[in-house]
Amino acid sequence: MAAKAPSPSQLDEIAALLPHDALSTDPSDLATYGRDWTKVFEPKPSAVVFPRTTEEVSRVLAYCNGHEIAVVTSGGRTGLAGGAVAAAGEVVLSLARMTRMHPVDVLGQTVRVQAGAITESVHQHCAEHGLTWPVDFASKGSSQVGGNIATNAGGVKVIRYGLTRQWVLGLQVVLANGEVLELNGALEKNNTGADLRQLFIGSEGTLGVVTEATLKLARVPQRLDVMLFAVDGLQGVLDLFAEARKGPFVLSAFEFFTDKCLARVQRHRTVRAPFDQENYTHYALIEAEGQGADDAELETWLGSLFERNVVLDGVMSQNSSQARSMWELREGISESLSATGLPHKNDISLPIAALSAFCEELDGVFASRYPGWEICLFGHIGDGNLHVNVMKPDAMSKADFLAQTSDADHAMFELVRKHAGSVSAEHGIGLLKKKYLGYTRSPAELATLRALKSALDPRGILNPGKILD
Ligand SMILES: Cc1cc2nc3c(=O)[nH]c(=O)nc-3n(C[C@H](O)[C@H](O)[C@H](O)COP(=O)(O)OP(=O)(O)OC[C@H]3O[C@@H](n4cnc5c(N)ncnc54)[C@H](O)[C@@H]3O)c2cc1C
């Protein structure tokens, strides 16, 4: 039997398990905590619970499991796949009050935090020790550590540090039946069979609720140089990437965006155009980590880019405020597209070696499916990750737009499959990408994922309908 919404008397019983202020049925809480950033689903939870401790999470889950009540775990609700959406009377379990951070272990370079800690607060907490948790992206001021772990978040530093899963040493997880698992503690090495911690990372709240984590930390780099270039088309971006891989620095970010993205950011925020000449079409942002003694080498490298026409224009930050302004052009894109129109978003990835051929064929899909439409392309191209955003034409109804984009998604995902890519690089599957999962995962993989779900959550109470039906 499928997990269901609680009855009013069951809600009273859940409330009685918690401190007096920990359950809300206030309509504004239901609207706020029943949705994520996707904003395409109508939030309709029955209630929101705000536990403060792992023990309280365990009590709620044990009760809901016993009564087959559906639960949606909610983090900072910045997710872009509908994973935290509660649209069918579920109980939302919000980690918003579980924000405690323990002191940083400077020798071990770790910190233990509750899952509701905001990503940026963790950065600030560690900064005074010259350390950081290198999970970094535009929504870090709202996203939570638990949400980052549940989505195995990527971001702008993946090329340097890898995904979130590489920066989680230990996890505390509450299973659907309320049992608490402590996985791996603060151990760097622990070769005692399958690593259960990794099962929960990226599982989008469908296998357990992350309540605490021991995070691995990295040293804050001594010096970061940010450079912005105008290049000739997507091939120009890829040519510059090949050069950056060989540059006299450690590559800490390689991002790109098009003129259409830049125009939307300029419409939404007061930012200056990066170059006097305004007819460039493609831009690449490079962040380079150096030691402070290699200016001459960096200048030689830059000079050779211009001499060989690898770049059309370029500028390097002279101070941290200029570096921030350059980053703002890239990091303001997601927000600006949503603020100035209705984007249909896709977040795909390809093997780096297949990017060039894929993009050429993708142009063909755009030309045939969306003649004259505005396509905003940007992303973490150094990781093979493209964010493909199709903007709704002003004259078209929302319903027509959604029908046409859904149709074109199939054509794009066929190309993704052909080039052995992924239909979701970093945003996850949630509700939005569920029907496309089979383009990237084989039937045998899907069967294994289903077997895992039934083993860990046999009554299907955790985030029902997300990732898999
Ligand atoms: C402007 C903007 C830029 C972004 N840029 C990036 C980017 O560069 N890279 C990237 O990867 N993502 C990006 N995102 C997406 C989003 O910020 C990440 O997916 C983030 O990790 C989600 O964290 P959250 O706390 O908001 O999770 P939520 O949206 O609240 O939840 C996401 C999923 O995790 C589950 N979940 C949440 N907390 C827990 C928990 N404690 N235990 C178990 N399950 C849980 C939810 O049920 C849901 O399925 C961006 C979003 C925005 C709005």
The ligand as an SDF file (V2000), in Angstrom:
LIG
                    3D

 53 58  0  0  0  0  0  0  0  0999 V2000
   20.5570   30.1440   -7.8240 C   0  0  0  0  0  0  0  0  0  0  0  0
   20.8220   28.6570   -7.6570 C   0  0  0  0  0  0  0  0  0  0  0  0
   22.0600   28.1380   -8.0360 C   0  0  0  0  0  0  0  0  0  0  0  0
   22.3260   26.7690   -7.8770 C   0  0  0  0  0  0  0  0  0  0  0  0
   23.5440   26.3030   -8.2640 N   0  0  0  0  0  0  0  0  0  0  0  0
   23.8090   24.9910   -8.0810 C   0  0  0  0  0  0  0  0  0  0  0  0
   25.0900   24.4790   -8.4740 C   0  0  0  0  0  0  0  0  0  0  0  0
   25.9400   25.1810   -9.0080 O   0  0  0  0  0  0  0  0  0  0  0  0
   25.3200   23.1680   -8.2390 N   0  0  0  0  0  0  0  0  0  0  0  0
   24.3910   22.3330   -7.6650 C   0  0  0  0  0  0  0  0  0  0  0  0
   24.6600   21.1450   -7.4690 O   0  0  0  0  0  0  0  0  0  0  0  0
   23.1780   22.8000   -7.3170 N   0  0  0  0  0  0  0  0  0  0  0  0
   22.8710   24.0950   -7.5030 C   0  0  0  0  0  0  0  0  0  0  0  0
   21.6390   24.5660   -7.1590 N   0  0  0  0  0  0  0  0  0  0  0  0
   20.6300   23.6180   -6.6240 C   0  0  0  0  0  0  0  0  0  0  0  0
   20.5550   23.5000   -5.0760 C   0  0  0  0  0  0  0  0  0  0  0  0
   21.0210   24.6740   -4.4570 O   0  0  0  0  0  0  0  0  0  0  0  0
   21.3310   22.2690   -4.5910 C   0  0  0  0  0  0  0  0  0  0  0  0
   20.7440   21.0970   -5.1130 O   0  0  0  0  0  0  0  0  0  0  0  0
   21.3930   22.1650   -3.0480 C   0  0  0  0  0  0  0  0  0  0  0  0
   22.3090   21.1490   -2.7010 O   0  0  0  0  0  0  0  0  0  0  0  0
   20.0350   21.8550   -2.4110 C   0  0  0  0  0  0  0  0  0  0  0  0
   20.1410   22.0250   -0.9940 O   0  0  0  0  0  0  0  0  0  0  0  0
   18.8580   22.4280   -0.1270 P   0  0  0  0  0  0  0  0  0  0  0  0
   19.2400   22.3950    1.3080 O   0  0  0  0  0  0  0  0  0  0  0  0
   18.2450   23.6560   -0.6200 O   0  0  0  0  0  0  0  0  0  0  0  0
   17.9220   21.1500   -0.4300 O   0  0  0  0  0  0  0  0  0  0  0  0
   16.3570   21.0830   -0.7150 P   0  0  0  0  0  0  0  0  0  0  0  0
   16.0230   21.7840   -1.9800 O   0  0  0  0  0  0  0  0  0  0  0  0
   15.5970   21.4700    0.4920 O   0  0  0  0  0  0  0  0  0  0  0  0
   16.2040   19.5090   -0.9380 O   0  0  0  0  0  0  0  0  0  0  0  0
   16.8430   18.8530   -2.0090 C   0  0  0  0  0  0  0  0  0  0  0  0
   16.6090   17.3310   -1.8670 C   0  0  0  0  0  0  0  0  0  0  0  0
   17.3020   16.8460   -0.7140 O   0  0  0  0  0  0  0  0  0  0  0  0
   16.3990   16.2540    0.2200 C   0  0  0  0  0  0  0  0  0  0  0  0
   16.8990   16.6270    1.5590 N   0  0  0  0  0  0  0  0  0  0  0  0
   17.0920   17.8770    2.0450 C   0  0  0  0  0  0  0  0  0  0  0  0
   17.6320   17.8180    3.2810 N   0  0  0  0  0  0  0  0  0  0  0  0
   17.7750   16.4960    3.5730 C   0  0  0  0  0  0  0  0  0  0  0  0
   18.2640   15.7790    4.7050 C   0  0  0  0  0  0  0  0  0  0  0  0
   18.7240   16.4080    5.7960 N   0  0  0  0  0  0  0  0  0  0  0  0
   18.2510   14.4240    4.6700 N   0  0  0  0  0  0  0  0  0  0  0  0
   17.7840   13.7680    3.5780 C   0  0  0  0  0  0  0  0  0  0  0  0
   17.2920   14.3820    2.4890 N   0  0  0  0  0  0  0  0  0  0  0  0
   17.3000   15.7350    2.4850 C   0  0  0  0  0  0  0  0  0  0  0  0
   15.0340   16.8010   -0.1380 C   0  0  0  0  0  0  0  0  0  0  0  0
   14.0090   15.9110    0.2300 O   0  0  0  0  0  0  0  0  0  0  0  0
   15.1550   16.9570   -1.6560 C   0  0  0  0  0  0  0  0  0  0  0  0
   14.9180   15.7280   -2.2900 O   0  0  0  0  0  0  0  0  0  0  0  0
   21.3310   25.9110   -7.3250 C   0  0  0  0  0  0  0  0  0  0  0  0
   20.1000   26.4360   -6.9430 C   0  0  0  0  0  0  0  0  0  0  0  0
   19.8340   27.7880   -7.1110 C   0  0  0  0  0  0  0  0  0  0  0  0
   18.5090   28.3100   -6.6690 C   0  0  0  0  0  0  0  0  0  0  0  0
  1  2  1  0
  2  3  1  0
  2 52  2  0
  3  4  2  0
  4  5  1  0
  4 50  1  0
  5  6  2  0
  6  7  1  0
  6 13  1  0
  7  8  2  0
  7  9  1  0
  9 10  1  0
 10 11  2  0
 10 12  1  0
 12 13  2  0
 13 14  1  0
 14 15  1  0
 14 50  1  0
 15 16  1  0
 16 17  1  0
 16 18  1  0
 18 19  1  0
 18 20  1  0
 20 21  1  0
 20 22  1  0
 22 23  1  0
 23 24  1  0
 24 25  2  0
 24 26  1  0
 24 27  1  0
 27 28  1  0
 28 29  2  0
 28 30  1  0
 28 31  1  0
 31 32  1  0
 32 33  1  0
 33 34  1  0
 33 48  1  0
 34 35  1  0
 35 36  1  0
 35 46  1  0
 36 37  1  0
 36 45  1  0
 37 38  2  0
 38 39  1  0
 39 40  1  0
 39 45  2  0
 40 41  1  0
 40 42  2  0
 42 43  1  0
 43 44  2  0
 44 45  1  0
 46 47  1  0
 46 48  1  0
 48 49  1  0
 50 51  2  0
 51 52  1  0
 52 53  1  0
M  END
$$$$
